[in-house]
Amino acid sequence: MSKNDPKMKVIVVDDESPARQLMRELLSEHRDIEVVAECANGFEAVKAVAELSPDLIFLDIQMPKLDGFEVVELLDDPVPAIIFVTAYDAYALKAFEIHALDYLLKPISAQRLADALDQARARSSPPVSPPKDLARARDTDRPLDRILVRDGSRVHVVPAHRIDYIEAQDDVVVVVSGDLRLRKAQRLGDLEKALDSNRFLRVHRSYLLNLDRIDRIELYAKDSRIAILRDGTRLPVSRSGYSRLRERL
């Protein structure tokens, strides 16, 4: 919130209309708050944040299509202050791991909301951007079943089983699925840990490969091999990658 704009711009995100209405009513009691948008799903939220640059987001966690943590993952830096709103307390630890300002449990009281707003008003510096490898609240024992990639105002949701391979390029990865090539600001090592190790294997320092896509492995040169995929794509296989492949194939 700038000195020239005394009102704090707020976006309310919840898939339930009554919950959004209640939040708007509670916020209306605070003259320095301006609700600039209400969003019924995560896709609307990502678009609204990009267009409106709010100071604060009240963000539901459990929503269809995109949950609240996935929304945060897709936001550009600097990410606005986030106050998660949910009926469950199971996600509290993950919320604060990604630097949420507060965590409100439904039903929300006027006093609890006022306390959260006081924290937002007292913030003297921009919020710390969430680490992208923590942005999804998922069970660490359960492999990632999809990858989210934002392309401008469009959000691609790529099921893991449809990924052919993932390539590391400098500080981004390229997720390849058929003719689709999507760039995502994430480390290959983080995706390797998150995806199903029974399906995906690091065959090279720059390539994470879906084993279902392999047609054959060929010798390319001495101690050098390539993986030929079913569509004819040729990917390099390192010595250590080949050793891991032999154990799996």
N, C-alpha and C positions, 0 to 999 in steps of 0.2 A: 504494500500500500504506500503510495508516494505522498509527499507533503502536499502536492498540488491536487491530489484526489483523496479527500478525507474518507471516502467510502471504501470499504473492503469488498472487492468483487468476489462473489461466491458462486460456485456451481454445485448443484445438488444432484447426485446420481443414485437412483434406486429403481429397481424394476417394478416396485409396487406403488401405484398411484397414491393410495392413502398415506404411505410413508413419506412421499415427497410433499404432499399437502401439509402434513403435520410439521415437517421440517420448515417449510416456508412460513407457516404460522408462527412457529417459535422464533424464527429469525427475524420476523417482522417487528418484534419487540425491541430490536436493536437498531437504532437509527443510523449507525455507521456501517451497516451491512446492506449490500445490494446484491440480490440474487439475479445474476445475469443469464442463467440458463438452468433448466431442469432436464435431466437425461434419463430415459427409461432403460437404457442398456449401455454396455461398454463401448460399442462402436460409436454411438452418439457422443459419449463422453470424450473419447479421443479426439473427435472432430471439433467439439465445442472448446476444448482446452486449447487446441491449436489456433482456433479462430479468435478466441476471446481473451486469452492470457489471464486467467483468474488469479487472484491472490491465494485462494483457499478452495479446496474441494472436499465436500462431504460425500464419501464414497462407500456405497454398500459393497460387501465382499461377495456374498453368494448371489450371483446373477447368472442367467442363462447365456450361452455363447461366449462371453468374456467375463471372467470374474474380476473382482476389484484389483487383485494383484496383477493380473494380466494387463489391465488398463494402465497401471503405473509403469509396467515394463515398456509400454508402447509410447509413453510420453517423451517429448523432447526435453533436453536440459535447457534451462533450469526447471526442474519439476516444481509446480506450486506446492504449498503446504498441503498435506493430506491428513484429514481426520476420517478414519474408518468408522463405519456405522454398521453394526451387525447384531443379530439376535443371539450370537454364539460367542463364547469367550475363548474358543479353541485356537483362534488365529492371532491372539494378542502378541505372543512372542515374535511371530513372523512380522507382524505389523511394525513393531519397534525395531526389528532388525533392518527394515528398509526405511528407517528414520521417519515413521509417521509421527505427526505432531501429537495426536491423541487417538483414543480408541473408545468409542461410545457404544454401549450396549442398549439395545431396544428393550422395553420402551424408554425413550429418552425424556428425562425431566428437564424442565426449564432451567433449573439451577446447574445441572450437569453440563448442559449446552453452554450456559453463560461462562462456566469455568473454562471450557475448551476455547471459547472465543477470546477469553482473557489471555490465554497462552498465545493465540495467533496475534493478538494486538501487541503483546510484549516482545514478539520476535523482532530483533533489531538487525538481523542479517538474513540473506536468502537461505532457504532450507538446503540441507545437504542432499545432493542427488542420490537416489537409491542405487545400490550396486545392482547391476543388471542380472547377475547370477543368483541374486536373492529375490528378484522381483516377483517370482511366482511362488505362491504358498502351496507347495505340494508335499505330499508324503515322500520323504527321501527314500523310502523303501519301494516306492512305485515309480517306474521309469516314466519319463516325459512321453506323453502320447501325441503331442502336436507341437509345432513351432509357430510362433507368431512373428510376422514380419510386417512392419509398416512401410508403405510406399506412398509418400505424400499423404493424402487424406484417405487412402485406401489401406485396409488391413487384410493381409493374407493369413489364413489359418491353414497350415500345411500338416495333414496327419502324418505321423512318423512313418507309417508303413508305405506312404507314397513317396518318400524321399529316396532318391537314387544315391546321392552322395553329398557330402558337405566339404567345401574347399576353403582353406584358410588363405586370405589375401591381405597381407599387411595387418591392419588393425580391425578387419571385418572378416566375416565368413560369407560364403556364397552357398545358399541352399538350392540344390538342383533337384527338380522333380519334373521329369519329362522335358517339355520345352520351357518350363518356368525356371528362371534363374533370379533368386532374390538375395539382395545384400542385407546383412544384418550386423549391427555393431555388437559383436559378442566373440568371445574366445572359443576356439575349437575345443580346447581342453575342457571347458565348462560344459559344452554340449556332449562331449564324449562321456562325461560323468553322469549326465542327466538322462541320456537316451538308453534304451534297452541294450545291454551288452551282449545279449544273445542274438541281437539282430544287427547291431552296428559294431564295426571294428576299425580301429586306427591302423590303416595299412601303410601309412606314410606320415611324416610330420605335418604334411599339408592336407591330408585327405582322410575323412571318416566315411567309410563305405557301408552301404546296406548290403549285407551278405546275400540277400535274396536276388540281387541284381547281377551277381557274378555269373558269367558264362564259362570262363576258363582263365587260367593263369598261364602265361607264356614267358619263356626265358628271353630277355631282351638283349642282354650282354652278360659278360661274366659277373656273377653275383648280383645281377640286376634283372628284375622281372616286372611285368606289367599285368594288370588285371583288365581283362576285356569284358565289358558288360554286355548284357543281352541286346542293347541298342547299338553296340559297336564302339561305345566310348572306351578309350584306353587311358588308364590311370596308373601312375608309377607305384611300385610296391617296394618298400625298403627291405633290407635284410631282416630287421626285427619284425617288420610287418609281415613278411613272408613266413617267418617262424610262427607268428601268432595264427596266420591263416592255416598253416599245416595242422595246427592243433584243433582247428575248428571245422575244417572241410574234410 
